[in-house]
């Protein structure tokens, strides 16, 4: 690794390998290449050290004098340093002892059922009354809540992705370059049917067009959707019960997951088996992202505590 561009070459090889496995790594790729250029500029020879990585982490372009920011930058290097160890066994891997632990994911706002009803109700009051716009946002927010979609997934659904005869959504090439098919509840299918019928009265439909459209027949933008949601949220006067300043659209997805696990618990479903199905349905890259709900959401702490209690009550087996 003594050549001037050695680290950039290793970083490119690493990113190529990961992308072939389906990871996009857009922002992380930019960050890693920034680190590689930094190391090559030092003309560093020998294995990477935590000291060099920490020096780079402090070079935050926003000039934040914040150890938490540095810790997050350093964390991004860990998978790459583990990759480098196969070529240089003495490569050091940074841990939390350098800048301290990183703040965990913030607890989301878990919506009460009445809050979702109120959201859809106020969406129906959008202008123009009786037009396509209120129907679009009522149905869009309802679908996100009913199917646990990411807002980008719902907005990017095409006409061909929504099979109302089979009651099936096809979510294509989303966050982790995966596609998945989602069966829908009959009440959700009925709501989509109503919107489909009303939409077809306002705009000309093609198989390639987005399922959710504006009154002009064009697709919705994410900023536009978030702006409308913020307006409705302000009208409703919601106060966040989570770690974020305000309830978010994405919290509808979190609510879907939490309510599903709570329902399984009430039905005495084997949670460990069901979590794999939920992880697949939600399009999580790792099942650990799904299990996060058991420990991060107050409503589900009892589930996690119960699982630990069952484990703790397993009788010990004497040595043979």
N, C-alpha and C positions, 0 to 999 in steps of 0.2 A: 504493500500500500504506500510505497514511497513516491510513486509518480505523481505529478501535480494534479491530475484528475482522477486519482485512484478511488477516492471516497465517492465521487460522483458516479463513477462506473459501478461501484458496488451498490449504491443506492438505486440506480436505474435497474440493475439486475434484480434486486430485491422487489422493487415495485412491479416489474414485468411479471415476476413469478407470482406475486400476490394477485395481480389483476387477471392472470390466466385462471386463477381459482374463483374468480367472480367478484373480487373486491374492487370498488371504483377508486378509493383512496385519492380523491381530488384534493381536498384541503390538506390532508395528511401528507400527500405526495409533495405538494408545494413546500410544506414545512420541512420534510425530510431532505429535499434537495437544497433548501436553504442551509440546513446543517452541514450537508456534504460540501457545499461551496465554502462554508466557513472553515471546515477542517482542511480542505485542499489549499486554501489561502494561507494557512499556517505552515504548509509544507510539512505536516506532521508525519513522523516515521514511527512504526511500531504499533502496538495495540492501543485502541482507544481507552482513555481514562475518564473517570467520572469528573475529574477536574476540568477537562476540556469541554465535556458536555454541559457542565454547570456554567462555564464561562459563556457558552453559546446561549444557554437558556436565559441568561441575564440580558442578552442583546435584543430584548423585545422591541419591535419597531414602534410600538405605542409608548415606549419609555415608561411603562408602569413599574413603579418601585414596589412590586408586590410579590412576595415569595410564593403565594398561591398560583399566580400566573406563571412564574418560573417552574413551579412543580408540575403544572399541566404540560408545559413545553417539554420538560424532561421526560415525563411519562410517555410521550409520543415516540421517544427514541427506544423504549424498551424492546418492542418486538424486533426492531432492526438490529439492536446489539446482540440479541439472542441469535439472529441469523448470522451475524458476523463471527460468532464464536466457532462456527464450523470451519472457518478459514483461519481464524486467529484465536486460539483457545484462551488467551490471556485478556481478551476484550472484557472490560468491566461493564456491569449492568447496573444502572442507577436505581436506587430505591428511595423510599420516603424519608430516609435519614438525612438527605441532602437539604431539602427545603421544607420538610414537614409534610404531613398528609394532605391530600387533595380533598376539598369539600365534596361530599357525596352528592348524588342527584337530589334535587329538591323535591319534597313531597308535593304531589299534584293536588289540585282542587278536585275532590270527588263530588260530582253533582248529585243532589237529591233528585228523585224522579220528578218532583214538582218543578224544579228549576229547568229541567229539559222541556217539560210541557210549556212552561212560561216562555222559554226561548223560541220555541216553534210558534207559539201564539203571537209574540211580538213581531216575529219575522213576517207573519201574514199581514201586518199593518204597514209594511214598507210601501213606498209609492212606486208606481201608480197602483192604487187599490184595484184589485181584480185583474191586474196585468200579470205578465210572466215573471217579473223580477221577484215579487214576494213568494210566488210558488217555487221559484228556483232555490231561494235561500232556505225556505222552510224545509224543502225536501233534501237539500244538500246537508244541512246540519242534522236533520233527522237520520240520514243514512250513516253519517260519521258516528253518531251515537249508537245506532242499532247494529252496525257491523264492525265497529272499532277500527275504522280506516284512518290512516294518516290523511291530513287535509289535502296534501299534494296528490295522494292516490285517488281521492274522490273527485277532485277537480279535473284530473287527467283521464278519467274514464271516458271512453268513446262510446258512440251508439252501439257498436258491435260488441263492446265488453259487457253490456247489460242484457242478459238473456232472461226476459220476463216469463217466457214459456216454461223454462226449466227452473226459474228462481235462482239464477246463478250469476255471480259477478266474476269477471276475469280481471285481475289486477296484474298489469304487465310491467316487467323490468323496473321494479321500484328501488327502494333505498339500497338494498344489497344485491342488485342485479338479479333478483328472483321474480318469477311470476307465480301466481297462485290463483286458485278458483275457490270462491266462497259461496256456500249455500246460504240463503237468506230466509228469515222467518216470514210466514205468510202475510203478516201485517205490514212488513217492510215491502214485500212485493206489491201489495195493494197500493201503498203510498207511491211507489215508483210508477205503477200503472197510471195513477191519477195525474202525476206530473207529466208523464209521457204523452198522455192524451191532450192535456192543456198546452204543452209545449208545441205539439204538432199543429195546433190551431194558430200559432203565432209565427212559426218559422218553417222554412222548407228543410226537410231532413234528408241527410245522406249517411251512409254507413261509416264514413270517416269523421264525421263531425263529433264534437264533444257531446256527452250525454247532458251535461248541465251547461246551459248557455244563457247569455244575457238577452235582453229584449230585442237586440239587433242580430241575434243568431250567432254571436261570437262566443268563444270560450272565455271562461272566467280566469282572471289573474289572481295569484296568491295574495298579493298586496290588497287587491280589491276586496277579496273575501274577508281578510283579516280586518280591514277598515269597516266593513259592514258589521262584522261581529262585535267590534269595539263599540260601535254606535248602539247596538242592541244591548250590550252589556251595561253601558252607561244608563240606558233607559230603565233597565231592570234594577239598577243599584246594587249589584252583587258585591259582596266583600269576600276576598279570598280566604279559604280555610286551609290552603296549602302554603308552600314555601315561596311561591311566586307572588309578585305584587298584585296581580289580577288573575282571575280565572281565564283560561285560554281555550281556544278551540281544541288543541291537542289533549286537554283534560277530558274531553268527551271520549277519546280513545282509552285513556287510563280508566275512566269510569266503567266503560264496557268490560275491561279485563277484571276489575275488582268485583263488579256485580256478578260476573260469570263464576268466579271462584267462590264467592259467598253462596251462590245458588247451589253449586256442587257440594259445598260443605253442608248445607241444609238438607240436601238429598243423600248425604252419606256416600258420595261418590269418592272413589280412590283418587285423591288429589294428585299424586305423583304420576299416575297414568294419564289423567286428564290434562295435566300441564303441557305435555308434549303436543297434544292436539291443539291446545290454545296457542302455543308457541308457533305452530305451523299456520294456524288461521290468521294470526296477527302479523306474520312475516318477519318474526324475530330471527336474527342471524344466529343467536346463541340462546339456548333454553335458560341460561342464567339470567338473561334479560327478562324472562317471564317470571322466574322465581323471585326476582327483585320485589315484586308486588307483595309477597308474603312478609317481607321484613321492613319495607319502606312505607306501607300504608297502614295507619292506625287501625282501620276496620279489619285488617287481615292479620294483625299481630296475634290475635287469639288462635288463628289457624296454625301459625308458626309455633306458638307456645304449646298447643295441643300435640303437634308432631314431635316436639322435643320431649314432652311428658311421656308419650308412648315409647320413645326411644329409651328414656331414663328408667322406665318400668320393666324393661327386658331383663329377666333374671340372669345373674352371672353364672357362668359355667365353670365348675371347678376344673383345675388342670388334671388331665388324665394321668 
